[in-house]
C-alpha cells in the first residue's frame, strides 16, 4: 500500500493531526489566563489523539526505515507506548474523579460549600474552549479527509477507522456537554467527560498492549533464527 501512497496528502494528514495534538497539549496554558479552573476535557483528548498519532507514525515509518527494522521494532514501540498510556490514563482518571467528587460535594453542601464551589469552579471559559474545540475538530476532519485521499485502503484498516471515529466522537460529545448546562456548572460535566475519555484511552491502550505481543514474539523468533 505504501508504494502507491499519495505522499503529499499523507504528509498533510500527519501535519494536521500533529497540530491538533499540539493545541490540546497547550490548551491549559492558553485558556488559563488568570482563571482558577479551565477544565480537563480538552486536555484529556490528547490521550486518544496521541495514540492515533502514534498509529499513523508507525504506519508511515516504513517510508523512512526498512521493512525489516520496522517489523522488529513496531511491536516493542507499541507495547511501551501503550503501557505508558495505560498508566497515564489511570492516573489522569483518578485526578478527574477526585476533582469531580470535590465539585459535586461542594455544590451540594449548601450554603458554604456552594459558595466555595462558585468561587473555585463557577468560571469556565466556554467561548474560548468552544473556539479551540472547533479548531481541533476542523484539524481532525482535515486529517481524516487527507488520509483517505492519500490512499483509500486506509478505510480497510478497521482498528484505525474505529480509533479515528472514537477521536471525533469524544470531541463532539465534549462540545455538546459544554453547551448543555448553565456556564457556572460546566466544570462538572467537563470533569465527568474527562473521566470517560481517560477510561476510553485506557481501553484502547489495553487493545494495543495485547495486540503488540504477537509482533514482539515474532520479532524475537526472527532474531533467534538469524543467530
ABEGO torsion letter per residue (X at the ends): XAAABBAAAAAAAAAAAAAAAAAAAAAAAAAAGGBABAEAAAAAAAAAAAAAAAAAAAAAAAAABBAAAAAAAAAAAAAAAAAAAAAAAAAAAAAAAAAAAAAAAAAABOAAAAAAAAAAAABBBAAAAAAAAAAAAAAAAAAAAAAAAABAAAAABAAAAAAAAAAAAAAAAAAAAAAABBAAAAAAAAAAAAAAAAAAAAAAAAAAAAAAAAAAAAAAAAAAAAX
